[in-house]
Amino acid sequence: MLLYIDVVDGDTFTRDEDGLEFADLGEACAAAVALLPALARDAVQGPRRCAAMLREHERCIAAEIRDEAGAVLFRTRLRLDMEWPESGR
């Protein structure tokens, strides 16, 4: 079955134009969940990106499974919350 994995990173939306063949929806959902740690690593790689992340209070990265008609069938999110307690800064 042909399904698409779109990625949302903060305000950035990346649409999967090609799609991937999966045996079933469960396999596609597992692929989307497995994708999140790599996306999070990419988001913080390098000193500039890490410094930018520390200025934020939270960062949410999501992967959405979409069918050929455009319906979102599954969504998984990874959220990083950052806070600066008064005593820590």
PyMOL Python script that loads the backbone (N, CA, C, O; Angstrom):
from pymol import cmd

cmd.read_pdbstr("""\
ATOM      1  N   MET A   1       0.839  -1.166   0.000  1.00  0.00           N
ATOM      2  CA  MET A   1       0.000   0.000   0.000  1.00  0.00           C
ATOM      3  C   MET A   1       0.890   1.236   0.000  1.00  0.00           C
ATOM      4  O   MET A   1       1.854   1.317   0.760  1.00  0.00           O
ATOM      5  N   LEU A   2       0.564   2.187  -0.846  1.00  0.00           N
ATOM      6  CA  LEU A   2       1.339   3.410  -0.979  1.00  0.00           C
ATOM      7  C   LEU A   2       0.851   4.432   0.048  1.00  0.00           C
ATOM      8  O   LEU A   2      -0.318   4.817   0.056  1.00  0.00           O
ATOM      9  N   LEU A   3       1.781   4.866   0.919  1.00  0.00           N
ATOM     10  CA  LEU A   3       1.467   5.854   1.933  1.00  0.00           C
ATOM     11  C   LEU A   3       2.568   6.907   1.957  1.00  0.00           C
ATOM     12  O   LEU A   3       3.677   6.675   1.476  1.00  0.00           O
ATOM     13  N   TYR A   4       2.251   8.048   2.513  1.00  0.00           N
ATOM     14  CA  TYR A   4       3.170   9.183   2.544  1.00  0.00           C
ATOM     15  C   TYR A   4       3.457   9.549   3.998  1.00  0.00           C
ATOM     16  O   TYR A   4       2.559   9.516   4.840  1.00  0.00           O
ATOM     17  N   ILE A   5       4.710   9.897   4.288  1.00  0.00           N
ATOM     18  CA  ILE A   5       5.087  10.341   5.634  1.00  0.00           C
ATOM     19  C   ILE A   5       5.494  11.806   5.534  1.00  0.00           C
ATOM     20  O   ILE A   5       6.583  12.124   5.054  1.00  0.00           O
ATOM     21  N   ASP A   6       4.623  12.687   5.985  1.00  0.00           N
ATOM     22  CA  ASP A   6       4.910  14.115   6.027  1.00  0.00           C
ATOM     23  C   ASP A   6       5.532  14.441   7.383  1.00  0.00           C
ATOM     24  O   ASP A   6       5.249  13.777   8.379  1.00  0.00           O
ATOM     25  N   VAL A   7       6.381  15.467   7.413  1.00  0.00           N
ATOM     26  CA  VAL A   7       7.065  15.849   8.645  1.00  0.00           C
ATOM     27  C   VAL A   7       6.745  17.293   8.988  1.00  0.00           C
ATOM     28  O   VAL A   7       6.785  18.172   8.127  1.00  0.00           O
ATOM     29  N   VAL A   8       6.430  17.528  10.245  1.00  0.00           N
ATOM     30  CA  VAL A   8       6.199  18.873  10.766  1.00  0.00           C
ATOM     31  C   VAL A   8       7.228  19.104  11.867  1.00  0.00           C
ATOM     32  O   VAL A   8       7.261  18.385  12.866  1.00  0.00           O
ATOM     33  N   ASP A   9       8.070  20.124  11.667  1.00  0.00           N
ATOM     34  CA  ASP A   9       9.080  20.481  12.662  1.00  0.00           C
ATOM     35  C   ASP A   9       8.882  21.954  13.001  1.00  0.00           C
ATOM     36  O   ASP A   9       9.316  22.840  12.265  1.00  0.00           O
ATOM     37  N   GLY A  10       8.222  22.197  14.122  1.00  0.00           N
ATOM     38  CA  GLY A  10       7.883  23.574  14.471  1.00  0.00           C
ATOM     39  C   GLY A  10       6.932  24.137  13.427  1.00  0.00           C
ATOM     40  O   GLY A  10       5.835  23.615  13.226  1.00  0.00           O
ATOM     41  N   ASP A  11       7.360  25.202  12.768  1.00  0.00           N
ATOM     42  CA  ASP A  11       6.543  25.831  11.725  1.00  0.00           C
ATOM     43  C   ASP A  11       6.861  25.317  10.329  1.00  0.00           C
ATOM     44  O   ASP A  11       6.284  25.789   9.349  1.00  0.00           O
ATOM     45  N   THR A  12       7.769  24.358  10.226  1.00  0.00           N
ATOM     46  CA  THR A  12       8.193  23.857   8.925  1.00  0.00           C
ATOM     47  C   THR A  12       7.467  22.555   8.590  1.00  0.00           C
ATOM     48  O   THR A  12       7.507  21.592   9.356  1.00  0.00           O
ATOM     49  N   PHE A  13       6.810  22.541   7.445  1.00  0.00           N
ATOM     50  CA  PHE A  13       6.094  21.360   6.968  1.00  0.00           C
ATOM     51  C   PHE A  13       6.806  20.816   5.734  1.00  0.00           C
ATOM     52  O   PHE A  13       7.027  21.545   4.766  1.00  0.00           O
ATOM     53  N   THR A  14       7.162  19.543   5.772  1.00  0.00           N
ATOM     54  CA  THR A  14       7.799  18.894   4.622  1.00  0.00           C
ATOM     55  C   THR A  14       6.869  17.804   4.117  1.00  0.00           C
ATOM     56  O   THR A  14       6.621  16.810   4.800  1.00  0.00           O
ATOM     57  N   ARG A  15       6.367  18.006   2.926  1.00  0.00           N
ATOM     58  CA  ARG A  15       5.414  17.059   2.320  1.00  0.00           C
ATOM     59  C   ARG A  15       6.161  15.976   1.564  1.00  0.00           C
ATOM     60  O   ARG A  15       7.044  16.260   0.755  1.00  0.00           O
ATOM     61  N   ASP A  16       5.799  14.743   1.836  1.00  0.00           N
ATOM     62  CA  ASP A  16       6.356  13.594   1.120  1.00  0.00           C
ATOM     63  C   ASP A  16       5.644  13.512  -0.233  1.00  0.00           C
ATOM     64  O   ASP A  16       4.459  13.185  -0.299  1.00  0.00           O
ATOM     65  N   GLU A  17       6.361  13.804  -1.289  1.00  0.00           N
ATOM     66  CA  GLU A  17       5.772  13.806  -2.633  1.00  0.00           C
ATOM     67  C   GLU A  17       5.814  12.434  -3.302  1.00  0.00           C
ATOM     68  O   GLU A  17       5.046  12.172  -4.228  1.00  0.00           O
ATOM     69  N   ASP A  18       6.704  11.561  -2.839  1.00  0.00           N
ATOM     70  CA  ASP A  18       6.910  10.273  -3.504  1.00  0.00           C
ATOM     71  C   ASP A  18       6.145   9.121  -2.879  1.00  0.00           C
ATOM     72  O   ASP A  18       5.631   8.255  -3.586  1.00  0.00           O
ATOM     73  N   GLY A  19       6.069   9.108  -1.572  1.00  0.00           N
ATOM     74  CA  GLY A  19       5.415   8.006  -0.878  1.00  0.00           C
ATOM     75  C   GLY A  19       6.292   6.779  -0.804  1.00  0.00           C
ATOM     76  O   GLY A  19       7.323   6.690  -1.471  1.00  0.00           O
ATOM     77  N   LEU A  20       5.873   5.843   0.007  1.00  0.00           N
ATOM     78  CA  LEU A  20       6.583   4.581   0.192  1.00  0.00           C
ATOM     79  C   LEU A  20       5.565   3.442   0.198  1.00  0.00           C
ATOM     80  O   LEU A  20       4.411   3.617   0.592  1.00  0.00           O
ATOM     81  N   GLU A  21       6.010   2.303  -0.236  1.00  0.00           N
ATOM     82  CA  GLU A  21       5.157   1.111  -0.214  1.00  0.00           C
ATOM     83  C   GLU A  21       5.315   0.414   1.138  1.00  0.00           C
ATOM     84  O   GLU A  21       6.432   0.133   1.570  1.00  0.00           O
ATOM     85  N   PHE A  22       4.208   0.141   1.789  1.00  0.00           N
ATOM     86  CA  PHE A  22       4.209  -0.571   3.058  1.00  0.00           C
ATOM     87  C   PHE A  22       3.272  -1.769   2.939  1.00  0.00           C
ATOM     88  O   PHE A  22       2.322  -1.755   2.157  1.00  0.00           O
ATOM     89  N   ALA A  23       3.550  -2.790   3.715  1.00  0.00           N
ATOM     90  CA  ALA A  23       2.694  -3.981   3.723  1.00  0.00           C
ATOM     91  C   ALA A  23       1.307  -3.637   4.273  1.00  0.00           C
ATOM     92  O   ALA A  23       0.289  -4.144   3.800  1.00  0.00           O
ATOM     93  N   ASP A  24       1.293  -2.762   5.285  1.00  0.00           N
ATOM     94  CA  ASP A  24       0.025  -2.348   5.894  1.00  0.00           C
ATOM     95  C   ASP A  24       0.243  -1.055   6.671  1.00  0.00           C
ATOM     96  O   ASP A  24       1.362  -0.548   6.748  1.00  0.00           O
ATOM     97  N   LEU A  25      -0.821  -0.534   7.238  1.00  0.00           N
ATOM     98  CA  LEU A  25      -0.745   0.720   7.979  1.00  0.00           C
ATOM     99  C   LEU A  25       0.138   0.583   9.213  1.00  0.00           C
ATOM    100  O   LEU A  25       0.850   1.521   9.571  1.00  0.00           O
ATOM    101  N   GLY A  26       0.101  -0.555   9.854  1.00  0.00           N
ATOM    102  CA  GLY A  26       0.926  -0.776  11.045  1.00  0.00           C
ATOM    103  C   GLY A  26       2.408  -0.624  10.749  1.00  0.00           C
ATOM    104  O   GLY A  26       3.145  -0.034  11.538  1.00  0.00           O
ATOM    105  N   GLU A  27       2.846  -1.154   9.616  1.00  0.00           N
ATOM    106  CA  GLU A  27       4.246  -1.030   9.224  1.00  0.00           C
ATOM    107  C   GLU A  27       4.600   0.437   8.964  1.00  0.00           C
ATOM    108  O   GLU A  27       5.689   0.883   9.325  1.00  0.00           O
ATOM    109  N   ALA A  28       3.701   1.178   8.350  1.00  0.00           N
ATOM    110  CA  ALA A  28       3.932   2.598   8.085  1.00  0.00           C
ATOM    111  C   ALA A  28       3.998   3.382   9.389  1.00  0.00           C
ATOM    112  O   ALA A  28       4.847   4.263   9.535  1.00  0.00           O
ATOM    113  N   CYS A  29       3.129   3.081  10.327  1.00  0.00           N
ATOM    114  CA  CYS A  29       3.132   3.763  11.628  1.00  0.00           C
ATOM    115  C   CYS A  29       4.437   3.501  12.368  1.00  0.00           C
ATOM    116  O   CYS A  29       5.003   4.419  12.961  1.00  0.00           O
ATOM    117  N   ALA A  30       4.914   2.283  12.343  1.00  0.00           N
ATOM    118  CA  ALA A  30       6.189   1.951  12.988  1.00  0.00           C
ATOM    119  C   ALA A  30       7.329   2.728  12.339  1.00  0.00           C
ATOM    120  O   ALA A  30       8.235   3.183  13.036  1.00  0.00           O
ATOM    121  N   ALA A  31       7.300   2.887  11.034  1.00  0.00           N
ATOM    122  CA  ALA A  31       8.335   3.651  10.327  1.00  0.00           C
ATOM    123  C   ALA A  31       8.297   5.121  10.730  1.00  0.00           C
ATOM    124  O   ALA A  31       9.344   5.748  10.894  1.00  0.00           O
ATOM    125  N   ALA A  32       7.107   5.667  10.888  1.00  0.00           N
ATOM    126  CA  ALA A  32       6.970   7.068  11.291  1.00  0.00           C
ATOM    127  C   ALA A  32       7.503   7.281  12.704  1.00  0.00           C
ATOM    128  O   ALA A  32       8.190   8.270  12.963  1.00  0.00           O
ATOM    129  N   VAL A  33       7.196   6.372  13.613  1.00  0.00           N
ATOM    130  CA  VAL A  33       7.687   6.472  14.994  1.00  0.00           C
ATOM    131  C   VAL A  33       9.211   6.354  15.018  1.00  0.00           C
ATOM    132  O   VAL A  33       9.877   7.097  15.739  1.00  0.00           O
ATOM    133  N   ALA A  34       9.760   5.435  14.243  1.00  0.00           N
ATOM    134  CA  ALA A  34      11.209   5.239  14.195  1.00  0.00           C
ATOM    135  C   ALA A  34      11.932   6.439  13.582  1.00  0.00           C
ATOM    136  O   ALA A  34      13.109   6.659  13.866  1.00  0.00           O
ATOM    137  N   LEU A  35      11.258   7.201  12.763  1.00  0.00           N
ATOM    138  CA  LEU A  35      11.842   8.370  12.116  1.00  0.00           C
ATOM    139  C   LEU A  35      12.092   9.531  13.088  1.00  0.00           C
ATOM    140  O   LEU A  35      13.025  10.309  12.887  1.00  0.00           O
ATOM    141  N   LEU A  36      11.279   9.655  14.128  1.00  0.00           N
ATOM    142  CA  LEU A  36      11.348  10.810  15.021  1.00  0.00           C
ATOM    143  C   LEU A  36      12.699  11.014  15.707  1.00  0.00           C
ATOM    144  O   LEU A  36      13.172  12.150  15.739  1.00  0.00           O
ATOM    145  N   PRO A  37      13.348   9.990  16.255  1.00  0.00           N
ATOM    146  CA  PRO A  37      14.653  10.238  16.896  1.00  0.00           C
ATOM    147  C   PRO A  37      15.697  10.807  15.927  1.00  0.00           C
ATOM    148  O   PRO A  37      16.482  11.676  16.309  1.00  0.00           O
ATOM    149  N   ALA A  38      15.713  10.336  14.702  1.00  0.00           N
ATOM    150  CA  ALA A  38      16.662  10.869  13.710  1.00  0.00           C
ATOM    151  C   ALA A  38      16.346  12.324  13.390  1.00  0.00           C
ATOM    152  O   ALA A  38      17.260  13.134  13.239  1.00  0.00           O
ATOM    153  N   LEU A  39      15.074  12.666  13.285  1.00  0.00           N
ATOM    154  CA  LEU A  39      14.682  14.048  13.031  1.00  0.00           C
ATOM    155  C   LEU A  39      15.090  14.945  14.199  1.00  0.00           C
ATOM    156  O   LEU A  39      15.537  16.073  13.993  1.00  0.00           O
ATOM    157  N   ALA A  40      14.935  14.445  15.415  1.00  0.00           N
ATOM    158  CA  ALA A  40      15.323  15.227  16.590  1.00  0.00           C
ATOM    159  C   ALA A  40      16.833  15.441  16.631  1.00  0.00           C
ATOM    160  O   ALA A  40      17.297  16.533  16.961  1.00  0.00           O
ATOM    161  N   ARG A  41      17.601  14.408  16.297  1.00  0.00           N
ATOM    162  CA  ARG A  41      19.065  14.559  16.258  1.00  0.00           C
ATOM    163  C   ARG A  41      19.465  15.614  15.243  1.00  0.00           C
ATOM    164  O   ARG A  41      20.317  16.457  15.519  1.00  0.00           O
ATOM    165  N   ASP A  42      18.853  15.568  14.072  1.00  0.00           N
ATOM    166  CA  ASP A  42      19.161  16.554  13.030  1.00  0.00           C
ATOM    167  C   ASP A  42      18.813  17.971  13.487  1.00  0.00           C
ATOM    168  O   ASP A  42      19.502  18.927  13.131  1.00  0.00           O
ATOM    169  N   ALA A  43      17.752  18.104  14.270  1.00  0.00           N
ATOM    170  CA  ALA A  43      17.296  19.422  14.707  1.00  0.00           C
ATOM    171  C   ALA A  43      18.283  20.091  15.659  1.00  0.00           C
ATOM    172  O   ALA A  43      18.313  21.319  15.743  1.00  0.00           O
ATOM    173  N   VAL A  44      19.089  19.312  16.378  1.00  0.00           N
ATOM    174  CA  VAL A  44      20.002  19.904  17.363  1.00  0.00           C
ATOM    175  C   VAL A  44      21.465  19.795  16.964  1.00  0.00           C
ATOM    176  O   VAL A  44      22.336  20.190  17.739  1.00  0.00           O
ATOM    177  N   GLN A  45      21.761  19.275  15.786  1.00  0.00           N
ATOM    178  CA  GLN A  45      23.150  19.140  15.354  1.00  0.00           C
ATOM    179  C   GLN A  45      23.768  20.505  15.103  1.00  0.00           C
ATOM    180  O   GLN A  45      23.161  21.361  14.461  1.00  0.00           O
ATOM    181  N   GLY A  46      24.953  20.700  15.600  1.00  0.00           N
ATOM    182  CA  GLY A  46      25.688  21.939  15.374  1.00  0.00           C
ATOM    183  C   GLY A  46      25.414  22.965  16.454  1.00  0.00           C
ATOM    184  O   GLY A  46      24.315  23.012  17.005  1.00  0.00           O
ATOM    185  N   PRO A  47      26.408  23.791  16.763  1.00  0.00           N
ATOM    186  CA  PRO A  47      26.258  24.756  17.855  1.00  0.00           C
ATOM    187  C   PRO A  47      25.166  25.798  17.620  1.00  0.00           C
ATOM    188  O   PRO A  47      24.498  26.204  18.571  1.00  0.00           O
ATOM    189  N   ARG A  48      24.967  26.237  16.383  1.00  0.00           N
ATOM    190  CA  ARG A  48      23.927  27.240  16.113  1.00  0.00           C
ATOM    191  C   ARG A  48      22.541  26.679  16.348  1.00  0.00           C
ATOM    192  O   ARG A  48      21.689  27.323  16.961  1.00  0.00           O
ATOM    193  N   ARG A  49      22.327  25.481  15.858  1.00  0.00           N
ATOM    194  CA  ARG A  49      20.997  24.874  16.036  1.00  0.00           C
ATOM    195  C   ARG A  49      20.713  24.605  17.501  1.00  0.00           C
ATOM    196  O   ARG A  49      19.601  24.842  17.971  1.00  0.00           O
ATOM    197  N   CYS A  50      21.699  24.116  18.222  1.00  0.00           N
ATOM    198  CA  CYS A  50      21.509  23.830  19.645  1.00  0.00           C
ATOM    199  C   CYS A  50      21.231  25.128  20.401  1.00  0.00           C
ATOM    200  O   CYS A  50      20.336  25.162  21.246  1.00  0.00           O
ATOM    201  N   ALA A  51      21.970  26.188  20.119  1.00  0.00           N
ATOM    202  CA  ALA A  51      21.749  27.474  20.784  1.00  0.00           C
ATOM    203  C   ALA A  51      20.349  28.002  20.481  1.00  0.00           C
ATOM    204  O   ALA A  51      19.681  28.544  21.361  1.00  0.00           O
ATOM    205  N   ALA A  52      19.909  27.842  19.238  1.00  0.00           N
ATOM    206  CA  ALA A  52      18.562  28.285  18.866  1.00  0.00           C
ATOM    207  C   ALA A  52      17.505  27.503  19.636  1.00  0.00           C
ATOM    208  O   ALA A  52      16.505  28.066  20.080  1.00  0.00           O
ATOM    209  N   MET A  53      17.732  26.213  19.791  1.00  0.00           N
ATOM    210  CA  MET A  53      16.771  25.392  20.527  1.00  0.00           C
ATOM    211  C   MET A  53      16.679  25.828  21.981  1.00  0.00           C
ATOM    212  O   MET A  53      15.596  25.815  22.567  1.00  0.00           O
ATOM    213  N   LEU A  54      17.811  26.214  22.570  1.00  0.00           N
ATOM    214  CA  LEU A  54      17.803  26.605  23.976  1.00  0.00           C
ATOM    215  C   LEU A  54      17.052  27.918  24.206  1.00  0.00           C
ATOM    216  O   LEU A  54      16.656  28.211  25.334  1.00  0.00           O
ATOM    217  N   ARG A  55      16.853  28.705  23.156  1.00  0.00           N
ATOM    218  CA  ARG A  55      16.078  29.938  23.280  1.00  0.00           C
ATOM    219  C   ARG A  55      14.570  29.661  23.260  1.00  0.00           C
ATOM    220  O   ARG A  55      13.771  30.518  23.637  1.00  0.00           O
ATOM    221  N   GLU A  56      14.200  28.485  22.829  1.00  0.00           N
ATOM    222  CA  GLU A  56      12.788  28.115  22.762  1.00  0.00           C
ATOM    223  C   GLU A  56      12.352  27.484  24.079  1.00  0.00           C
ATOM    224  O   GLU A  56      13.184  27.039  24.870  1.00  0.00           O
ATOM    225  N   HIS A  57      11.063  27.450  24.303  1.00  0.00           N
ATOM    226  CA  HIS A  57      10.531  26.777  25.480  1.00  0.00           C
ATOM    227  C   HIS A  57      10.128  25.344  25.162  1.00  0.00           C
ATOM    228  O   HIS A  57      10.099  24.484  26.042  1.00  0.00           O
ATOM    229  N   GLU A  58       9.819  25.104  23.905  1.00  0.00           N
ATOM    230  CA  GLU A  58       9.472  23.751  23.499  1.00  0.00           C
ATOM    231  C   GLU A  58       9.716  23.581  22.012  1.00  0.00           C
ATOM    232  O   GLU A  58       9.766  24.551  21.256  1.00  0.00           O
ATOM    233  N   ARG A  59       9.865  22.359  21.621  1.00  0.00           N
ATOM    234  CA  ARG A  59      10.034  22.025  20.210  1.00  0.00           C
ATOM    235  C   ARG A  59       9.238  20.760  19.973  1.00  0.00           C
ATOM    236  O   ARG A  59       9.373  19.786  20.713  1.00  0.00           O
ATOM    237  N   CYS A  60       8.418  20.771  18.956  1.00  0.00           N
ATOM    238  CA  CYS A  60       7.597  19.609  18.623  1.00  0.00           C
ATOM    239  C   CYS A  60       7.917  19.182  17.197  1.00  0.00           C
ATOM    240  O   CYS A  60       7.887  19.989  16.268  1.00  0.00           O
ATOM    241  N   ILE A  61       8.220  17.909  17.047  1.00  0.00           N
ATOM    242  CA  ILE A  61       8.471  17.321  15.736  1.00  0.00           C
ATOM    243  C   ILE A  61       7.440  16.208  15.560  1.00  0.00           C
ATOM    244  O   ILE A  61       7.258  15.371  16.444  1.00  0.00           O
ATOM    245  N   ALA A  62       6.779  16.210  14.424  1.00  0.00           N
ATOM    246  CA  ALA A  62       5.734  15.211  14.184  1.00  0.00           C
ATOM    247  C   ALA A  62       5.914  14.569  12.820  1.00  0.00           C
ATOM    248  O   ALA A  62       6.451  15.172  11.891  1.00  0.00           O
ATOM    249  N   ALA A  63       5.454  13.338  12.725  1.00  0.00           N
ATOM    250  CA  ALA A  63       5.396  12.629  11.447  1.00  0.00           C
ATOM    251  C   ALA A  63       3.949  12.188  11.262  1.00  0.00           C
ATOM    252  O   ALA A  63       3.330  11.647  12.177  1.00  0.00           O
ATOM    253  N   GLU A  64       3.423  12.426  10.065  1.00  0.00           N
ATOM    254  CA  GLU A  64       2.033  12.084   9.767  1.00  0.00           C
ATOM    255  C   GLU A  64       1.979  11.117   8.592  1.00  0.00           C
ATOM    256  O   GLU A  64       2.640  11.321   7.574  1.00  0.00           O
ATOM    257  N   ILE A  65       1.193  10.076   8.743  1.00  0.00           N
ATOM    258  CA  ILE A  65       0.955   9.135   7.651  1.00  0.00           C
ATOM    259  C   ILE A  65      -0.283   9.604   6.908  1.00  0.00           C
ATOM    260  O   ILE A  65      -1.341   9.826   7.498  1.00  0.00           O
ATOM    261  N   ARG A  66      -0.124   9.749   5.603  1.00  0.00           N
ATOM    262  CA  ARG A  66      -1.210  10.238   4.755  1.00  0.00           C
ATOM    263  C   ARG A  66      -1.438   9.231   3.631  1.00  0.00           C
ATOM    264  O   ARG A  66      -0.491   8.639   3.114  1.00  0.00           O
ATOM    265  N   ASP A  67      -2.705   9.043   3.259  1.00  0.00           N
ATOM    266  CA  ASP A  67      -3.000   8.172   2.120  1.00  0.00           C
ATOM    267  C   ASP A  67      -3.014   8.983   0.825  1.00  0.00           C
ATOM    268  O   ASP A  67      -2.802  10.196   0.845  1.00  0.00           O
ATOM    269  N   GLU A  68      -3.259   8.321  -0.284  1.00  0.00           N
ATOM    270  CA  GLU A  68      -3.223   8.992  -1.588  1.00  0.00           C
ATOM    271  C   GLU A  68      -4.302  10.068  -1.741  1.00  0.00           C
ATOM    272  O   GLU A  68      -4.146  11.001  -2.527  1.00  0.00           O
ATOM    273  N   ALA A  69      -5.383   9.934  -0.994  1.00  0.00           N
ATOM    274  CA  ALA A  69      -6.460  10.926  -1.049  1.00  0.00           C
ATOM    275  C   ALA A  69      -6.152  12.149  -0.178  1.00  0.00           C
ATOM    276  O   ALA A  69      -6.862  13.152  -0.241  1.00  0.00           O
ATOM    277  N   GLY A  70      -5.091  12.063   0.635  1.00  0.00           N
ATOM    278  CA  GLY A  70      -4.697  13.184   1.481  1.00  0.00           C
ATOM    279  C   GLY A  70      -5.172  13.089   2.915  1.00  0.00           C
ATOM    280  O   GLY A  70      -4.890  13.981   3.715  1.00  0.00           O
ATOM    281  N   ALA A  71      -5.886  12.029   3.258  1.00  0.00           N
ATOM    282  CA  ALA A  71      -6.374  11.861   4.626  1.00  0.00           C
ATOM    283  C   ALA A  71      -5.231  11.442   5.551  1.00  0.00           C
ATOM    284  O   ALA A  71      -4.480  10.521   5.232  1.00  0.00           O
ATOM    285  N   VAL A  72      -5.099  12.113   6.688  1.00  0.00           N
ATOM    286  CA  VAL A  72      -4.094  11.743   7.683  1.00  0.00           C
ATOM    287  C   VAL A  72      -4.644  10.557   8.469  1.00  0.00           C
ATOM    288  O   VAL A  72      -5.701  10.646   9.094  1.00  0.00           O
ATOM    289  N   LEU A  73      -3.906   9.440   8.428  1.00  0.00           N
ATOM    290  CA  LEU A  73      -4.336   8.202   9.066  1.00  0.00           C
ATOM    291  C   LEU A  73      -3.699   7.989  10.428  1.00  0.00           C
ATOM    292  O   LEU A  73      -4.231   7.262  11.268  1.00  0.00           O
ATOM    293  N   PHE A  74      -2.554   8.628  10.638  1.00  0.00           N
ATOM    294  CA  PHE A  74      -1.797   8.432  11.882  1.00  0.00           C
ATOM    295  C   PHE A  74      -0.871   9.622  12.077  1.00  0.00           C
ATOM    296  O   PHE A  74      -0.350  10.183  11.113  1.00  0.00           O
ATOM    297  N   ARG A  75      -0.673   9.999  13.333  1.00  0.00           N
ATOM    298  CA  ARG A  75       0.254  11.097  13.648  1.00  0.00           C
ATOM    299  C   ARG A  75       1.023  10.711  14.906  1.00  0.00           C
ATOM    300  O   ARG A  75       0.441  10.226  15.876  1.00  0.00           O
ATOM    301  N   THR A  76       2.319  10.926  14.881  1.00  0.00           N
ATOM    302  CA  THR A  76       3.147  10.707  16.060  1.00  0.00           C
ATOM    303  C   THR A  76       3.968  11.966  16.303  1.00  0.00           C
ATOM    304  O   THR A  76       4.427  12.615  15.364  1.00  0.00           O
ATOM    305  N   ARG A  77       4.147  12.302  17.584  1.00  0.00           N
ATOM    306  CA  ARG A  77       4.859  13.537  17.929  1.00  0.00           C
ATOM    307  C   ARG A  77       5.951  13.251  18.956  1.00  0.00           C
ATOM    308  O   ARG A  77       5.824  12.377  19.813  1.00  0.00           O
ATOM    309  N   LEU A  78       7.008  14.010  18.834  1.00  0.00           N
ATOM    310  CA  LEU A  78       8.074  14.010  19.830  1.00  0.00           C
ATOM    311  C   LEU A  78       8.204  15.449  20.293  1.00  0.00           C
ATOM    312  O   LEU A  78       8.424  16.351  19.485  1.00  0.00           O
ATOM    313  N   ARG A  79       8.069  15.659  21.585  1.00  0.00           N
ATOM    314  CA  ARG A  79       8.081  17.019  22.116  1.00  0.00           C
ATOM    315  C   ARG A  79       9.209  17.164  23.126  1.00  0.00           C
ATOM    316  O   ARG A  79       9.376  16.342  24.027  1.00  0.00           O
ATOM    317  N   LEU A  80       9.969  18.218  22.951  1.00  0.00           N
ATOM    318  CA  LEU A  80      11.058  18.544  23.864  1.00  0.00           C
ATOM    319  C   LEU A  80      10.673  19.818  24.603  1.00  0.00           C
ATOM    320  O   LEU A  80      10.518  20.875  23.992  1.00  0.00           O
ATOM    321  N   ASP A  81      10.521  19.714  25.916  1.00  0.00           N
ATOM    322  CA  ASP A  81      10.206  20.877  26.746  1.00  0.00           C
ATOM    323  C   ASP A  81      11.492  21.360  27.396  1.00  0.00           C
ATOM    324  O   ASP A  81      12.280  20.562  27.902  1.00  0.00           O
ATOM    325  N   MET A  82      11.699  22.669  27.380  1.00  0.00           N
ATOM    326  CA  MET A  82      12.886  23.253  27.992  1.00  0.00           C
ATOM    327  C   MET A  82      12.449  24.338  28.958  1.00  0.00           C
ATOM    328  O   MET A  82      11.616  25.180  28.621  1.00  0.00           O
ATOM    329  N   GLU A  83      13.008  24.319  30.152  1.00  0.00           N
ATOM    330  CA  GLU A  83      12.692  25.372  31.103  1.00  0.00           C
ATOM    331  C   GLU A  83      13.943  25.745  31.881  1.00  0.00           C
ATOM    332  O   GLU A  83      14.845  24.931  32.082  1.00  0.00           O
ATOM    333  N   TRP A  84      13.970  26.958  32.298  1.00  0.00           N
ATOM    334  CA  TRP A  84      15.086  27.492  33.072  1.00  0.00           C
ATOM    335  C   TRP A  84      14.572  27.825  34.474  1.00  0.00           C
ATOM    336  O   TRP A  84      14.060  28.924  34.690  1.00  0.00           O
ATOM    337  N   PRO A  85      14.697  26.909  35.423  1.00  0.00           N
ATOM    338  CA  PRO A  85      14.286  27.225  36.787  1.00  0.00           C
ATOM    339  C   PRO A  85      15.080  28.429  37.303  1.00  0.00           C
ATOM    340  O   PRO A  85      16.238  28.629  36.936  1.00  0.00           O
ATOM    341  N   GLU A  86      14.448  29.208  38.141  1.00  0.00           N
ATOM    342  CA  GLU A  86      15.086  30.421  38.678  1.00  0.00           C
ATOM    343  C   GLU A  86      16.463  30.129  39.251  1.00  0.00           C
ATOM    344  O   GLU A  86      17.389  30.913  39.042  1.00  0.00           O
ATOM    345  N   SER A  87      16.622  29.031  39.961  1.00  0.00           N
ATOM    346  CA  SER A  87      17.905  28.734  40.603  1.00  0.00           C
ATOM    347  C   SER A  87      18.960  28.247  39.618  1.00  0.00           C
ATOM    348  O   SER A  87      20.149  28.266  39.935  1.00  0.00           O
ATOM    349  N   GLY A  88      18.549  27.808  38.427  1.00  0.00           N
ATOM    350  CA  GLY A  88      19.494  27.242  37.459  1.00  0.00           C
ATOM    351  C   GLY A  88      20.084  28.242  36.495  1.00  0.00           C
ATOM    352  O   GLY A  88      20.909  27.871  35.659  1.00  0.00           O
ATOM    353  N   ARG A  89      19.696  29.480  36.581  1.00  0.00           N
ATOM    354  CA  ARG A  89      20.170  30.430  35.580  1.00  0.00           C
ATOM    355  C   ARG A  89      20.828  31.620  36.201  1.00  0.00           C
ATOM    356  O   ARG A  89      21.283  32.516  35.489  1.00  0.00           O
TER     357      ARG A  89
END
""", "prot")
cmd.dss("prot")
cmd.show_as("cartoon", "prot")
cmd.util.cbc("prot")
cmd.orient("prot")
